[in-house]
Amino acid sequence: MDQVPAQGCWTRRNEDIALDLLKFVAATAGVGRPGAPSTGFVATGAPKPEDQVAQLLELYGRCLRAVEGNSE
């Protein structure tokens, strides 16, 4: 269980909050979203899946630092 009651309310781990923030930012900015379906042709500007994963991992790190109050 990730959530533990504390003084009558639920507390959440920073990692869980950062993940929710990541989901919001990624959905809003379209990060990690695949391009439009094609008819067999690959767009030259389409990001590779490994690049999208790297972007999401970097974004998660930034979200976690923001939640923890670190501005580095």
Number of C-alpha atoms within 10 A of each C-alpha: 3 7 11 12 9 8 7 7 9 9 12 12 11 15 16 14 15 21 16 14 19 22 16 12 15 17 12 9 10 11 16 18 12 12 12 8 8 8 6 6 7 10 10 6 7 10 13 11 12 10 11 15 13 13 15 17 13 13 20 21 16 18 22 20 16 15 17 13 9 10 8 6
